[in-house]
């Protein structure tokens, strides 16, 4: 399978796990708590498969950065968390960093 598809699935799983962590209310809610464990388990499994084909720096950098951006977006949209200009700039820099790492850098194998 395409390692970037696996990486995308790992990122999505991590975002689901982290969102469920918020919903678990300190692991006091059973269903969200179960989703946390399953989401993180799936994320790490898929990440391990991705690492069979892509360099660890590219994989982890992309996984972490897009997880941050995804969870921040969910916080804003779903949980009505506020974002200011500095937050927008920071998220933009994260996205620019992922672009540089995956498209412009020689670190990534294409």
Buried (B, 14 or more C-beta within 10 A) or exposed (E): EEBBEBBBBBBBBBBBBBBBBBBBEEEEBEEBBEBBEBBBEBBBBBBEBBBEBBEEEBBBBBBBBBBBBBBBBBBBEEEEEEEEEEEEEBBEEBBEBBEEBBEEEEBBEE
